[in-house]
Amino acid sequence: MADVLTLSGIRKRYGGGKAPLVEVLHGIDLALAEGEFAALIGPSGSGKSTLLNIMGLLEPPSEGRLIIAGEAAHDLGDDARTRLRNRYLGFIFQFHHLLPAFSALENVLMPVFAGRGRVDAADRARAAELLERVGLAAHAYKQPVQLSGGQQQRVAIVRALMARPRLVLADEPTGNLDTQTAADVFALMREINRIDGTTFLIVTHDARLADTCERQVRLVDGALKH
């Protein structure tokens, strides 16, 4: 099975100049296979958010190699990283970041509009189909304030899937939900992974949810523990 993401010797340092240089990631080696469903776990301050930002092409590593879907991404400029991110990656966050002035359907369409500057009938049909798939067809034209927390997070999941990403990075996607809703949202992501083969890497502090993943990647003090 091919790897959708490969990290080799990834290091990240901050500071320099008059500020002391601090290294927060220490030579990370990690591969995620196509269709994998994995959890990234570890204590607060271990470097999980920094690692996720590098995987998501939101910031470059200080050292090392990053390959996404066979394309080298570690030394790209900002514009090239943005294009690669839009092509291969989807994101889900703890706080939904839905735009309050737009409907659920319009929020789902935002990644397409951001990438192309327009949406067409096929895009609208896909967005509607995805919302139906997660049980939100009747809520497509509601604004986020009219939705429950779990419904808003399902909209956020659909938005992440809109551009057919190879890899979805989820940063504490259930951290703002009650226990049952969190379990339901997690099950939805697992179902999408199983049916569509989309790779998921999920940062979570919930050990029960992490235990349902096929694999746990543990980060402690900027280094992977096996």
NUTI-413744 format. One line per 10 residues: number of its first residue (from 1); their letters; for each residue z negated, x negated, y negated of N, C-alpha, C, O. Coordinates in steps of 0.1 Angstrom, whole numbers, plus 5000, padded with zeros to 4 digits. Layout:
<atoms>
NUM = A = Z,X,Y,Z,X,Y,Z,X,Y,Z,X,Y  ... .
</atoms>
This chain:
<atoms>
1 = MADVLTLSGI = 5000,4992,5012,5000,5000,5000,5000,4991,4988,4992,4982,4987  5009,4994,4978,5010,4986,4966,4998,4987,4957,4992,4998,4957  4995,4977,4949,4985,4978,4939,4990,4983,4926,5001,4979,4921  4983,4993,4920,4987,4998,4907,4982,4990,4896,4987,4990,4885  4971,4982,4899,4964,4974,4889,4959,4962,4895,4952,4963,4906  4961,4950,4890,4955,4938,4895,4949,4929,4883,4956,4927,4873  4937,4925,4884,4930,4917,4875,4928,4903,4882,4922,4903,4893  4931,4892,4875,4928,4879,4881,4922,4870,4870,4928,4867,4860  4910,4866,4873,4903,4857,4864,4900,4862,4850,4901,4854,4840  4898,4875,4849,4896,4881,4835,4883,4877,4829,4872,4879,4835 .
11 = RKRYGGGKAP = 4884,4871,4817,4873,4868,4809,4874,4874,4795,4885,4875,4790  4863,4878,4789,4863,4883,4776,4852,4877,4768,4840,4877,4772  4856,4871,4756,4846,4865,4747,4847,4871,4734,4858,4875,4729  4836,4872,4727,4835,4877,4713,4829,4867,4705,4821,4858,4710  4832,4867,4692,4826,4857,4683,4836,4846,4679,4848,4848,4680  4831,4835,4676,4839,4824,4671,4838,4822,4656,4832,4830,4649  4842,4811,4652,4840,4808,4637,4826,4804,4635,4820,4796,4642  4820,4811,4626,4805,4809,4623,4796,4817,4633,4785,4813,4634  4802,4827,4639,4794,4834,4649,4794,4827,4663,4805,4821,4666  4783,4827,4670,4783,4821,4683,4793,4828,4693,4794,4841,4692 .
21 = LVEVLHGIDL = 4799,4821,4701,4809,4827,4711,4801,4832,4723,4793,4825,4729  4803,4845,4726,4796,4851,4737,4806,4856,4747,4815,4864,4743  4804,4853,4759,4813,4857,4770,4806,4869,4777,4795,4868,4782  4813,4881,4778,4807,4892,4784,4813,4896,4797,4807,4903,4805  4825,4891,4800,4831,4892,4814,4834,4878,4819,4840,4870,4812  4831,4876,4831,4831,4862,4837,4840,4861,4849,4835,4861,4860  4853,4861,4847,4862,4858,4857,4864,4869,4867,4861,4868,4879  4868,4881,4862,4869,4893,4871,4881,4893,4879,4892,4891,4873  4880,4894,4892,4891,4896,4901,4890,4910,4908,4880,4913,4914  4900,4918,4906,4899,4932,4911,4913,4938,4913,4922,4935,4904 .
31 = ALAEGEFAAL = 4916,4945,4923,4928,4952,4926,4925,4966,4929,4916,4969,4937  4933,4976,4924,4932,4990,4927,4946,4994,4933,4956,4992,4928  4945,4999,4945,4957,5003,4953,4962,5017,4948,4954,5025,4943  4975,5019,4950,4981,5032,4947,4974,5043,4955,4972,5042,4967  4969,5053,4948,4963,5064,4954,4948,5062,4957,4942,5071,4963  4942,5052,4952,4928,5049,4954,4919,5058,4945,4923,5061,4934  4907,5061,4950,4897,5069,4942,4884,5061,4942,4877,5061,4952  4882,5053,4931,4871,5044,4931,4861,5046,4919,4865,5052,4909  4849,5042,4921,4839,5043,4910,4836,5029,4905,4835,5020,4913  4834,5028,4892,4829,5016,4886,4815,5018,4882,4812,5027,4873 .
41 = IGPSGSGKST = 4805,5011,4888,4791,5014,4885,4784,5001,4881,4790,4990,4882  4772,5002,4875,4765,4991,4871,4756,4995,4859,4758,5005,4853  4745,4987,4857,4736,4990,4846,4742,4990,4832,4753,4984,4830  4736,4997,4823,4740,4997,4809,4740,4982,4804,4731,4974,4807  4751,4979,4796,4752,4965,4791,4758,4955,4801,4758,4943,4798  4763,4960,4812,4769,4951,4822,4783,4947,4819,4788,4938,4825  4789,4954,4810,4803,4951,4806,4813,4961,4811,4825,4959,4810  4809,4973,4816,4818,4983,4821,4828,4988,4811,4840,4988,4813  4823,4991,4799,4832,4996,4788,4842,4986,4784,4853,4989,4782  4837,4973,4783,4847,4962,4779,4858,4961,4790,4869,4959,4787 .
51 = LLNIMGLLEP = 4854,4961,4803,4863,4960,4814,4873,4972,4813,4885,4970,4815  4868,4984,4811,4876,4995,4811,4886,4994,4799,4898,4998,4800  4882,4989,4788,4891,4988,4776,4902,4978,4779,4913,4980,4775  4899,4967,4786,4909,4958,4790,4919,4964,4800,4931,4962,4799  4914,4971,4810,4922,4978,4820,4931,4988,4813,4943,4990,4816  4926,4995,4803,4933,5005,4795,4942,5000,4784,4948,5008,4777  4943,4986,4783,4951,4980,4773,4947,4984,4759,4955,4984,4750  4934,4986,4757,4929,4989,4744,4925,4976,4737,4924,4976,4725  4922,4966,4745,4920,4953,4739,4924,4942,4749,4924,4945,4761  4929,4930,4745,4934,4920,4754,4922,4912,4760,4912,4911,4753 .
61 = PSEGRLIIAG = 4924,4906,4772,4914,4897,4777,4915,4883,4769,4925,4880,4763  4904,4876,4769,4904,4862,4764,4911,4852,4773,4916,4842,4769  4911,4856,4786,4916,4847,4796,4919,4855,4808,4912,4865,4811  4929,4851,4816,4932,4858,4829,4945,4866,4828,4951,4867,4818  4948,4872,4840,4960,4879,4842,4957,4894,4845,4948,4897,4852  4965,4903,4839,4964,4917,4841,4978,4923,4844,4987,4922,4836  4979,4928,4856,4992,4934,4860,4990,4949,4863,4982,4953,4870  4999,4957,4856,4999,4971,4858,5012,4976,4863,5022,4974,4856  5012,4982,4875,5024,4987,4881,5035,4976,4881,5047,4979,4879  5031,4964,4885,5040,4953,4886,5044,4946,4873,5052,4936,4873 .
71 = EAAHDLGDDA = 5039,4951,4861,5043,4945,4848,5031,4937,4843,5020,4942,4842  5033,4925,4839,5023,4917,4832,5019,4922,4819,5028,4925,4810  5006,4924,4817,5002,4931,4804,4992,4922,4797,4988,4926,4785  4988,4911,4802,4976,4903,4796,4980,4897,4783,4971,4894,4775  4993,4893,4781,4996,4886,4768,5006,4894,4760,5013,4888,4752  5006,4907,4761,5015,4915,4753,5009,4917,4739,4997,4917,4737  5018,4920,4729,5014,4923,4716,5010,4938,4716,5011,4945,4726  5005,4942,4704,5000,4956,4703,5010,4967,4706,5007,4976,4714  5022,4966,4701,5032,4976,4703,5036,4977,4718,5038,4988,4723  5038,4965,4724,5042,4965,4739,5030,4970,4747,5033,4977,4757 .
81 = RTRLRNRYLG = 5018,4967,4744,5006,4973,4751,5006,4988,4750,5003,4995,4759  5009,4993,4738,5009,5008,4736,5020,5014,4744,5017,5025,4750  5031,5008,4745,5042,5014,4753,5038,5014,4768,5041,5024,4775  5033,5003,4773,5029,5003,4787,5017,5013,4790,5017,5019,4800  5008,5014,4780,4997,5023,4782,5002,5037,4783,4998,5045,4791  5011,5041,4774,5017,5055,4774,5025,5058,4787,5025,5069,4791  5030,5047,4792,5039,5049,4804,5031,5050,4817,5035,5058,4826  5020,5043,4818,5013,5042,4831,4999,5048,4832,4994,5051,4843  4992,5050,4820,4978,5052,4820,4974,5066,4815,4981,5071,4805  4964,5072,4820,4958,5083,4815,4943,5081,4813,4937,5072,4820 .
91 = FIFQFHHLLP = 4937,5088,4803,4923,5085,4800,4915,5098,4800,4920,5109,4794  4903,5098,4805,4893,5109,4804,4880,5103,4799,4875,5093,4805  4874,5110,4789,4862,5104,4784,4850,5114,4786,4852,5126,4789  4838,5109,4783,4826,5118,4784,4827,5130,4774,4824,5141,4778  4831,5126,4762,4832,5136,4752,4847,5139,4751,4855,5130,4750  4851,5152,4751,4865,5156,4754,4875,5151,4744,4887,5149,4748  4871,5149,4732,4880,5145,4721,4892,5155,4720,4903,5150,4717  4890,5167,4722,4900,5177,4720,4901,5180,4705,4891,5180,4698  4913,5182,4700,4915,5185,4686,4912,5200,4683,4918,5208,4689  4902,5202,4675,4896,5216,4674,4906,5226,4668,4905,5238,4670 .
101 = AFSALENVLM = 4916,5221,4660,4925,5231,4653,4936,5235,4662,4944,5243,4658  4937,5229,4674,4948,5232,4683,4943,5239,4696,4932,5238,4700  4952,5247,4702,4949,5254,4714,4948,5244,4726,4951,5232,4725  4943,5249,4737,4942,5241,4749,4956,5236,4753,4958,5224,4756  4966,5244,4753,4980,5240,4756,4985,5229,4746,4991,5220,4751  4982,5231,4734,4987,5221,4724,4980,5208,4726,4986,5197,4724  4967,5208,4729,4960,5196,4732,4966,5189,4744,4967,5176,4744  4969,5196,4754,4975,5190,4766,4988,5183,4763,4992,5173,4769  4996,5189,4754,5009,5184,4750,5008,5171,4741,5018,5165,4738  4996,5168,4735,4995,5158,4725,5000,5144,4730,5007,5137,4722 .
111 = PVFAGRGRVD = 4997,5140,4742,5003,5127,4747,5018,5126,4746,5023,5115,4743  5024,5137,4750,5039,5137,4749,5044,5136,4735,5053,5128,4732  5038,5144,4726,5041,5144,4712,5039,5130,4706,5047,5125,4698  5028,5124,4710,5024,5110,4704,5035,5100,4709,5038,5091,4701  5039,5102,4721,5049,5092,4727,5063,5094,4722,5070,5084,4720  5067,5106,4721,5081,5109,4718,5083,5115,4704,5095,5115,4699  5073,5120,4698,5074,5127,4685,5079,5141,4686,5082,5147,4675  5080,5146,4698,5085,5160,4700,5081,5164,4714,5078,5156,4722  5081,5178,4716,5080,5183,4730,5091,5193,4732,5096,5199,4723  5095,5195,4745,5106,5204,4748,5101,5215,4757,5089,5215,4761 .
121 = AADRARAAEL = 5110,5223,4761,5106,5234,4770,5101,5230,4784,5091,5236,4789  5106,5219,4789,5101,5213,4801,5087,5208,4800,5079,5210,4809  5084,5202,4789,5070,5197,4786,5061,5209,4786,5050,5208,4792  5065,5220,4779,5056,5231,4778,5054,5238,4792,5043,5243,4795  5064,5238,4800,5063,5244,4813,5054,5236,4822,5046,5241,4829  5055,5222,4821,5046,5214,4829,5031,5216,4824,5022,5217,4832  5029,5216,4811,5015,5218,4806,5010,5231,4810,4998,5232,4814  5018,5242,4810,5013,5255,4814,5010,5255,4829,5000,5261,4834  5018,5248,4837,5016,5247,4852,5003,5240,4855,4996,5244,4864  5001,5229,4848,4989,5221,4850,4976,5229,4846,4966,5229,4854 .
131 = LERVGLAAHA = 4977,5236,4835,4965,5245,4832,4963,5256,4842,4951,5259,4845  4974,5261,4847,4972,5271,4858,4966,5265,4870,4958,5272,4877  4970,5253,4873,4965,5246,4885,4950,5244,4885,4943,5244,4895  4944,5242,4872,4930,5240,4871,4922,5253,4867,4911,5252,4863  4929,5264,4868,4923,5277,4866,4921,5281,4851,4913,5289,4848  4930,5275,4843,4928,5278,4828,4941,5285,4822,4943,5285,4810  4949,5291,4831,4961,5297,4825,4958,5308,4815,4965,5309,4805  4947,5315,4817,4943,5326,4808,4937,5321,4795,4935,5328,4786  4934,5308,4795,4928,5302,4783,4937,5292,4775,4933,5285,4766  4950,5292,4779,4959,5283,4773,4960,5283,4758,4962,5273,4751 .
141 = YKQPVQLSGG = 4958,5295,4752,4960,5296,4738,4946,5297,4730,4946,5300,4718  4936,5294,4737,4923,5294,4731,4920,5280,4725,4925,5270,4730  4913,5280,4714,4908,5267,4708,4896,5262,4715,4889,5269,4722  4894,5248,4715,4883,5243,4722,4869,5249,4720,4861,5250,4729  4866,5254,4708,4854,5260,4705,4852,5273,4713,4840,5278,4715  4863,5279,4718,4862,5291,4726,4860,5288,4741,4860,5298,4749  4860,5275,4745,4859,5271,4759,4845,5266,4762,4838,5260,4753  4841,5267,4774,4828,5261,4778,4830,5245,4780,4842,5241,4779  4819,5238,4782,4820,5224,4783,4829,5220,4795,4837,5211,4794  4827,5227,4806,4835,5224,4818,4849,5227,4816,4858,5220,4821 .
151 = QQQRVAIVRA = 4852,5238,4809,4866,5242,4807,4873,5231,4797,4884,5227,4799  4865,5227,4787,4871,5216,4778,4874,5203,4786,4884,5197,4784  4865,5200,4796,4867,5188,4803,4879,5189,4813,4887,5180,4815  4882,5201,4818,4894,5204,4826,4906,5203,4817,4916,5197,4822  4906,5207,4805,4917,5205,4796,4919,5190,4794,4931,5186,4794  4908,5183,4792,4910,5168,4790,4916,5161,4802,4924,5152,4801  4912,5166,4814,4918,5161,4827,4933,5164,4827,4941,5155,4830  4937,5176,4824,4951,5180,4824,4959,5172,4813,4970,5167,4816  4953,5170,4802,4959,5161,4791,4962,5147,4797,4972,5141,4794  4952,5142,4804,4954,5128,4810,4965,5128,4820,4971,5117,4822 .
161 = LMARPRLVLA = 4968,5139,4826,4978,5139,4837,4992,5143,4831,5002,5142,4839  4992,5147,4819,5005,5153,4814,5017,5144,4815,5028,5148,4818  5015,5131,4812,5026,5121,4813,5028,5115,4826,5034,5105,4827  5022,5121,4837,5023,5116,4850,5019,5101,4852,5027,5093,4856  5007,5098,4848,5002,5084,4848,5001,5079,4863,4998,5087,4872  5002,5066,4865,5000,5060,4878,4985,5058,4880,4980,5059,4891  4977,5056,4869,4963,5053,4869,4956,5061,4859,4960,5061,4847  4945,5068,4862,4936,5075,4853,4923,5067,4852,4917,5065,4863  4919,5063,4840,4906,5057,4838,4897,5067,4832,4900,5073,4821  4886,5069,4838,4876,5080,4834,4863,5074,4830,4856,5068,4839 .
171 = DEPTGNLDTQ = 4859,5075,4818,4846,5069,4813,4835,5079,4812,4835,5087,4803  4826,5079,4822,4815,5089,4823,4821,5104,4820,4816,5111,4812  4831,5108,4828,4837,5121,4825,4829,5133,4827,4832,5144,4823  4817,5131,4835,4809,5142,4838,4795,5141,4831,4786,5148,4833  4794,5130,4823,4780,5127,4817,4775,5137,4807,4763,5137,4805  4784,5146,4802,4779,5156,4792,4779,5170,4798,4778,5180,4791  4779,5170,4812,4780,5183,4818,4767,5186,4827,4761,5176,4831  4764,5198,4830,4753,5201,4839,4757,5197,4853,4769,5195,4856  4747,5197,4862,4750,5192,4875,4761,5199,4883,4770,5192,4888  4761,5212,4883,4771,5220,4890,4785,5218,4884,4794,5216,4891 .
181 = TAADVFALMR = 4785,5219,4871,4798,5217,4864,4804,5203,4867,4816,5201,4869  4795,5193,4866,4799,5179,4869,4805,5178,4883,4815,5171,4885  4798,5184,4892,4803,5184,4906,4817,5190,4907,4826,5186,4914  4819,5202,4900,4831,5209,4900,4843,5200,4894,4854,5200,4900  4840,5194,4883,4850,5185,4876,4853,5173,4885,4865,5170,4886  4843,5168,4891,4846,5156,4900,4854,5160,4912,4863,5153,4916  4851,5172,4917,4859,5177,4928,4874,5179,4924,4883,5177,4932  4876,5184,4912,4889,5186,4907,4897,5173,4906,4909,5172,4910  4891,5162,4901,4897,5149,4901,4900,5144,4915,4911,5138,4917  4891,5147,4924,4894,5142,4938,4905,5150,4944,4913,5144,4951 .
191 = EINRIDGTTF = 4906,5163,4941,4918,5170,4946,4931,5165,4940,4941,5164,4948  4931,5162,4927,4944,5157,4921,4947,5144,4928,4959,5141,4930  4937,5135,4930,4940,5123,4937,4946,5125,4950,4955,5118,4954  4940,5134,4958,4944,5136,4972,4958,5142,4972,4967,5138,4981  4961,5152,4964,4974,5159,4964,4985,5151,4958,4996,5150,4963  4983,5145,4946,4993,5138,4938,4994,5123,4941,5004,5117,4937  4983,5118,4947,4983,5103,4949,4980,5095,4936,4982,5083,4936  4975,5102,4926,4971,5095,4913,4959,5086,4916,4949,5091,4922  4960,5074,4911,4948,5065,4913,4938,5068,4902,4941,5070,4890  4925,5068,4906,4914,5071,4896,4904,5059,4897,4901,5055,4908 .
201 = LIVTHDARLA = 4900,5055,4885,4888,5046,4885,4878,5053,4875,4881,5055,4863  4866,5056,4880,4857,5065,4873,4844,5057,4871,4837,5053,4880  4841,5055,4858,4828,5050,4854,4817,5061,4855,4819,5071,4848  4807,5059,4863,4796,5069,4864,4783,5063,4866,4782,5053,4873  4772,5069,4861,4759,5065,4864,4753,5075,4875,4741,5072,4879  4760,5085,4879,4755,5094,4888,4758,5089,4903,4769,5089,4907  4748,5084,4909,4749,5078,4922,4755,5088,4933,4762,5084,4942  4751,5101,4931,4756,5111,4941,4771,5113,4939,4778,5114,4950  4776,5113,4927,4791,5114,4925,4798,5101,4930,4808,5101,4936  4792,5089,4927,4798,5077,4931,4799,5076,4946,4808,5070,4951 .
211 = DTCERQVRLV = 4789,5081,4953,4789,5081,4967,4801,5089,4974,4804,5087,4985  4806,5098,4966,4818,5106,4971,4831,5098,4970,4841,5103,4975  4831,5087,4962,4843,5079,4961,4846,5071,4973,4837,5068,4981  4858,5067,4975,4862,5059,4986,4857,5045,4985,4855,5038,4995  4854,5041,4973,4850,5027,4970,4842,5026,4958,4844,5033,4948  4832,5017,4958,4824,5015,4946,4825,5000,4942,4824,4991,4950  4829,4999,4929,4830,4985,4923,4818,4983,4914,4816,4991,4904  4810,4974,4917,4797,4972,4910,4798,4960,4900,4801,4949,4905  4795,4962,4888,4795,4952,4877,4781,4950,4872,4774,4959,4868  4777,4937,4873,4763,4933,4869,4764,4921,4860,4770,4911,4865 .
221 = DGALKH = 4760,4921,4848,4760,4910,4839,4774,4904,4838,4775,4891,4837  4784,4912,4837,4797,4907,4834,4804,4902,4847,4815,4895,4845  4799,4903,4858,4805,4898,4871,4805,4909,4881,4795,4917,4882  4815,4909,4890,4815,4919,4901,4806,4914,4912,4805,4902,4916  4798,4924,4918,4790,4921,4929,4795,4928,4941,4798,4940,4941  4797,4921,4952,4803,4926,4964,4792,4929,4975,4795,4933,4986 .
</atoms>
